[in-house]
Amino acid sequence: MRIVFLGNFAVHWSSETYWAHSLEDLGHEVTRLQVTQASAEEILARGRAADLLVWVHTPGGRTPGALGMEQVLAELRAAEIPTVSYHLDLWAPLPRAEQVGRDLIYRHIEHFFSVDPGLVDWFGRQTQVKGHYLPAGVYGGDCRMVERTPVDGGGFPHEVVFVGGRYNYPPQWPYRGELVDWLEGTYGERFTHFGVDGTAEVYGAALNQLYANTKIVVGDTLCPGFDYAGYWSDRIYETIGRGGFMIHPYIPGLEEQFTDGRHLKFYTYGDFGELRELIEHYLTHGEEREAIRRAGFEHVRDNHTYAHRWKAILEAVTGARAPSGGTEPAL
């Protein structure tokens, strides 16, 4: 397919950059247009010559030109060129949900793929947009295991780590700070926090190396109450897909993506006693931990990269436009 992709390509680590590469890995031709720089007239002209327009919108970003994006989307719809968006943000259970619908993309794009089941439901109730639930993933180029850098005759540089911000997080989610504080107080020098307010921020190949050098990665997701079924952070795929052994709170629906004890370990949200038992067990059961780490990596590599996600998106969009009707991409 010839795909025009409007998004933020100014940095190499943006979701749009990873997704464009993933589409090219699937054999499609991708034309990248930078948001706030490409004019509406150029977007329309290139869209008319393509098979699909993908628009990953940044709130507050303005499109230059005499045309409005509402008109661009309407004219592409009239020309039977599908328009698609895919977002990884959580909306429905947060106060910012009141902002949904104020931007035209939420009412005029043809297909909107979201990791947030509540947002998908909102599309069905409030708009003509075809909402699709689709979890996050990991960029295939980052999905690889590397060899550990041993210390002390073959030991691990890190025993327990957390990757992510501790305090610079939405006030609706105090559990993040409680979790990191508990890990720090319980494991002392055996624990390291990597993030903007931790030891250091780690990206790219250095993140793969960090996970290889760590026995246990404790994860977290901004999921209020941990009873909002179907939503979890892309960090799960990022950690396991880059070769980390992960312990993560259970969220309803995760069992459809992963098998507990085979791909990662779940614990009950807020149960620090259970979390400690799991950490102590896997700190000393290296063979079991390594088997889970490798099986988890292979599972993510084979099922949960963004190439898999975009293949599902294209199949859903094509199917939705076919006379026989479409199907939602499965979990």
C-alpha positions as CSV (number, residue, x, y, z in Angstrom):
1,M,0.0,0.0,0.0
2,R,1.0,3.6,-0.5
3,I,0.6,5.2,2.9
4,V,0.8,8.9,3.8
5,F,1.7,9.3,7.5
6,L,1.1,12.6,9.2
7,G,2.8,12.7,12.6
8,N,5.8,13.8,14.7
9,F,9.0,12.5,13.0
10,A,11.2,15.2,14.5
11,V,12.7,12.7,17.0
12,H,13.7,9.1,16.2
13,W,12.0,7.6,19.3
14,S,8.5,8.8,18.6
15,S,5.7,6.3,18.2
16,E,5.1,7.6,14.7
17,T,8.8,7.0,13.7
18,Y,8.6,3.4,15.0
19,W,5.2,2.8,13.3
20,A,6.4,4.1,10.0
21,H,9.4,1.8,10.1
22,S,7.0,-1.1,11.1
23,L,4.8,-0.4,8.1
24,E,7.9,-0.3,5.8
25,D,9.0,-3.6,7.3
26,L,5.6,-5.0,6.2
27,G,6.4,-4.0,2.7
28,H,4.4,-0.7,2.4
29,E,5.5,2.6,0.9
30,V,5.3,5.3,3.6
31,T,5.5,9.1,2.9
32,R,6.2,11.0,6.2
33,L,4.6,14.4,6.7
34,Q,5.6,16.4,9.8
35,V,2.7,17.8,11.8
36,T,2.5,21.6,12.1
37,Q,4.7,21.8,9.0
38,A,2.9,20.0,6.2
39,S,0.0,22.2,4.9
40,A,-3.5,20.9,4.6
41,E,-3.3,21.3,0.8
42,E,-0.2,19.1,0.7
43,I,-1.8,16.5,3.0
44,L,-4.9,16.4,0.8
45,A,-2.9,16.1,-2.5
46,R,-0.7,13.4,-1.1
47,G,-3.6,11.6,0.5
48,R,-5.6,11.5,-2.8
49,A,-2.6,9.8,-4.4
50,A,-2.3,7.2,-1.6
51,D,-4.2,4.2,-0.4
52,L,-4.4,5.3,3.2
53,L,-3.8,8.4,5.4
54,V,-2.5,7.8,8.9
55,W,-2.8,10.9,11.2
56,V,-1.3,10.7,14.7
57,H,-2.5,14.0,16.1
58,T,-0.7,16.1,18.8
59,P,-3.2,18.1,20.9
60,G,-2.7,21.8,20.2
61,G,-0.9,21.3,16.9
62,R,-2.1,23.5,14.1
63,T,-2.1,22.5,10.4
64,P,-1.0,25.4,8.1
65,G,-2.9,26.2,5.0
66,A,-6.3,27.6,3.8
67,L,-8.1,24.3,4.2
68,G,-9.1,22.9,7.6
69,M,-8.3,19.3,8.4
70,E,-12.0,18.6,8.8
71,Q,-12.3,19.4,5.0
72,V,-9.2,17.3,4.2
73,L,-10.8,14.3,6.0
74,A,-14.2,14.8,4.4
75,E,-12.7,15.0,0.9
76,L,-10.6,11.9,1.4
77,R,-13.7,10.1,2.7
78,A,-15.5,11.1,-0.5
79,A,-12.6,9.8,-2.5
80,E,-12.8,6.5,-0.5
81,I,-9.3,6.9,0.9
82,P,-9.4,5.5,4.4
83,T,-8.1,7.7,7.3
84,V,-6.7,6.1,10.4
85,S,-5.4,7.1,13.8
86,Y,-3.8,5.0,16.6
87,H,-3.1,6.4,20.1
88,L,-1.6,4.9,23.2
89,D,-3.1,7.4,25.7
90,L,-5.5,6.6,28.6
91,W,-8.5,8.8,28.6
92,A,-11.8,7.5,29.9
93,P,-11.0,7.0,33.7
94,L,-9.1,10.3,34.0
95,P,-10.3,13.8,34.5
96,R,-8.9,14.8,31.0
97,A,-11.7,12.6,29.5
98,E,-13.8,15.8,29.3
99,Q,-11.4,17.0,26.6
100,V,-12.3,14.1,24.3
101,G,-14.3,15.2,21.4
102,R,-13.1,18.8,21.4
103,D,-10.6,18.1,18.7
104,L,-11.9,17.3,15.3
105,I,-9.9,14.1,14.9
106,Y,-12.2,12.5,17.5
107,R,-15.2,13.2,15.3
108,H,-14.0,13.2,11.7
109,I,-11.3,10.5,11.4
110,E,-12.7,7.3,9.9
111,H,-10.9,4.8,12.1
112,F,-9.5,5.4,15.6
113,F,-7.5,2.6,17.2
114,S,-7.0,3.0,20.9
115,V,-5.6,1.1,23.9
116,D,-8.4,2.5,26.0
117,P,-11.6,0.4,25.9
118,G,-13.7,3.2,27.4
119,L,-12.6,5.6,24.6
120,V,-13.6,3.0,22.0
121,D,-17.0,2.7,23.7
122,W,-17.3,6.5,23.6
123,F,-16.8,6.5,19.8
124,G,-19.6,4.1,19.4
125,R,-22.0,6.1,21.5
126,Q,-21.1,9.7,20.5
127,T,-19.7,9.7,17.0
128,Q,-19.6,8.1,13.5
129,V,-15.9,7.2,14.0
130,K,-15.2,3.5,13.9
131,G,-13.5,2.9,17.2
132,H,-11.2,-0.2,17.6
133,Y,-9.6,-1.5,20.7
134,L,-5.9,-2.5,20.1
135,P,-3.3,-2.8,22.8
136,A,0.2,-1.3,22.6
137,G,3.3,-3.2,21.6
138,V,7.0,-2.8,21.1
139,Y,9.0,-1.6,18.0
140,G,10.4,-4.7,16.3
141,G,13.8,-3.0,15.9
142,D,14.1,-2.8,19.7
143,C,12.8,-6.3,20.4
144,R,16.0,-8.2,21.0
145,M,18.0,-9.8,23.8
146,V,21.6,-8.9,24.4
147,E,24.3,-10.6,26.5
148,R,24.6,-9.6,30.1
149,T,27.6,-7.6,31.2
150,P,28.8,-9.7,34.2
151,V,30.4,-8.5,37.4
152,D,32.0,-10.2,40.3
153,G,32.8,-13.4,38.5
154,G,29.6,-13.6,36.5
155,G,27.0,-11.8,38.8
156,F,24.4,-9.3,37.8
157,P,25.1,-5.5,38.0
158,H,21.5,-5.0,39.2
159,E,19.2,-7.1,41.3
160,V,15.9,-5.2,41.4
161,V,15.1,-2.1,39.2
162,F,12.2,0.1,38.4
163,V,12.2,2.1,35.1
164,G,10.1,5.3,35.0
165,G,9.2,8.5,36.8
166,R,8.4,8.3,40.5
167,Y,7.0,11.8,41.5
168,N,6.5,13.5,38.2
169,Y,3.3,11.5,37.5
170,P,-0.4,12.3,37.4
171,P,-1.8,13.0,40.9
172,Q,-4.5,10.4,40.2
173,W,-1.9,7.7,40.5
174,P,-0.1,8.0,43.9
175,Y,0.7,4.2,43.8
176,R,3.7,4.8,41.6
177,G,5.5,6.8,44.3
178,E,4.4,4.4,47.0
179,L,5.7,1.4,45.0
180,V,9.1,2.9,44.3
181,D,9.5,4.2,47.9
182,W,8.7,0.7,49.1
183,L,11.2,-0.9,46.8
184,E,13.8,1.5,47.9
185,G,13.1,1.1,51.6
186,T,12.9,-2.7,51.4
187,Y,15.9,-3.5,49.2
188,G,18.2,-0.5,49.8
189,E,21.4,-0.8,47.6
190,R,20.0,-3.9,46.0
191,F,17.4,-1.7,44.2
192,T,18.0,1.0,41.6
193,H,15.5,3.4,40.2
194,F,16.0,4.5,36.6
195,G,14.0,7.5,35.4
196,V,13.8,11.3,35.2
197,D,13.9,11.5,39.0
198,G,16.0,8.4,39.5
199,T,19.6,7.4,38.9
200,A,19.5,8.1,35.2
201,E,17.2,8.0,32.2
202,V,17.9,5.1,29.9
203,Y,16.8,4.7,26.3
204,G,17.6,2.8,23.1
205,A,20.3,0.1,23.2
206,A,21.3,1.0,26.7
207,L,17.8,0.0,27.9
208,N,18.2,-3.5,26.4
209,Q,21.5,-3.7,28.1
210,L,20.0,-2.6,31.4
211,Y,17.4,-5.4,31.3
212,A,20.0,-8.0,30.4
213,N,22.0,-6.8,33.4
214,T,19.0,-7.0,35.8
215,K,17.5,-9.9,37.7
216,I,14.1,-8.4,38.3
217,V,12.2,-5.5,36.7
218,V,9.2,-4.4,38.7
219,G,6.5,-2.8,36.5
220,D,3.6,-0.4,37.0
221,T,0.8,1.0,34.9
222,L,-1.4,4.0,35.4
223,C,-4.6,2.0,35.8
224,P,-6.8,3.5,38.5
225,G,-7.7,0.8,41.0
226,F,-6.2,-1.8,38.7
227,D,-9.7,-2.9,37.9
228,Y,-10.0,-1.0,34.5
229,A,-10.0,-4.1,32.3
230,G,-8.2,-4.0,29.1
231,Y,-5.8,-1.1,29.6
232,W,-2.1,-1.4,30.5
233,S,1.1,0.5,29.6
234,D,3.3,-0.2,26.6
235,R,6.1,-0.6,29.1
236,I,5.1,-4.3,29.6
237,Y,5.8,-5.0,26.0
238,E,8.9,-2.8,26.0
239,T,10.4,-4.5,29.1
240,I,9.7,-8.1,28.1
241,G,10.4,-7.5,24.4
242,R,13.8,-6.0,25.2
243,G,14.7,-9.0,27.4
244,G,13.7,-8.1,30.9
245,F,12.2,-10.4,33.5
246,M,9.1,-8.6,34.8
247,I,6.9,-8.7,37.8
248,H,3.7,-6.6,37.2
249,P,0.4,-6.0,39.0
250,Y,-2.4,-8.1,37.5
251,I,-5.0,-6.2,35.4
252,P,-8.1,-8.0,34.1
253,G,-7.5,-8.9,30.4
254,L,-3.7,-9.3,30.7
255,E,-4.2,-13.0,30.8
256,E,-5.4,-12.8,27.2
257,Q,-2.0,-11.4,26.2
258,F,0.4,-13.2,28.6
259,T,0.5,-16.4,30.7
260,D,1.4,-15.9,34.4
261,G,4.5,-17.8,35.3
262,R,5.4,-18.4,31.7
263,H,5.9,-14.9,30.2
264,L,6.1,-12.8,33.4
265,K,4.8,-12.9,36.9
266,F,1.7,-11.1,38.2
267,Y,1.1,-9.9,41.7
268,T,-2.0,-8.4,43.3
269,Y,-2.1,-4.7,43.1
270,G,-1.1,-3.1,46.4
271,D,-0.1,-6.4,48.1
272,F,3.5,-5.6,48.9
273,G,3.8,-8.8,50.9
274,E,3.0,-10.9,47.9
275,L,5.4,-8.7,45.8
276,R,8.2,-9.3,48.3
277,E,7.7,-13.1,48.3
278,L,7.9,-13.1,44.5
279,I,11.0,-10.9,44.4
280,E,12.7,-13.1,47.0
281,H,11.8,-16.2,45.1
282,Y,13.1,-15.1,41.7
283,L,16.2,-13.5,43.1
284,T,17.4,-17.0,44.1
285,H,15.8,-19.2,41.4
286,G,17.9,-18.1,38.4
287,E,17.0,-21.0,36.1
288,E,13.3,-20.5,36.5
289,R,13.6,-16.8,36.1
290,E,15.7,-17.2,33.0
291,A,13.2,-19.6,31.5
292,I,10.4,-17.1,32.0
293,R,12.5,-14.2,30.6
294,R,13.3,-16.1,27.4
295,A,9.8,-17.4,26.9
296,G,8.4,-13.9,27.5
297,F,10.8,-12.4,25.0
298,E,10.0,-15.0,22.3
299,H,6.2,-14.5,22.9
300,V,6.4,-10.7,22.5
301,R,8.7,-11.0,19.5
302,D,6.4,-13.4,17.8
303,N,3.1,-11.7,18.7
304,H,3.3,-8.2,20.0
305,T,5.5,-6.0,17.9
306,Y,4.1,-2.9,16.2
307,A,4.4,-4.8,12.9
308,H,1.8,-7.2,14.3
309,R,-0.3,-4.2,15.4
310,W,-0.2,-2.5,12.1
311,K,-1.0,-5.6,10.2
312,A,-4.1,-5.9,12.4
313,I,-5.0,-2.3,11.7
314,L,-4.7,-2.7,7.9
315,E,-6.7,-5.9,8.0
316,A,-9.4,-4.2,10.1
317,V,-9.6,-1.1,7.9
318,T,-9.7,-3.2,4.7
319,G,-12.3,-5.5,6.1
320,A,-14.4,-2.7,7.4
321,R,-14.6,-1.3,3.9
322,A,-15.4,-4.7,2.3
323,P,-19.0,-5.7,1.5
324,S,-18.7,-8.7,3.8
325,G,-18.1,-6.5,6.8
326,G,-15.0,-6.2,9.0
327,T,-13.7,-7.8,12.1
328,E,-12.0,-6.2,15.1
329,P,-8.4,-7.1,15.6
330,A,-8.2,-9.7,18.3
331,L,-6.3,-9.4,21.5
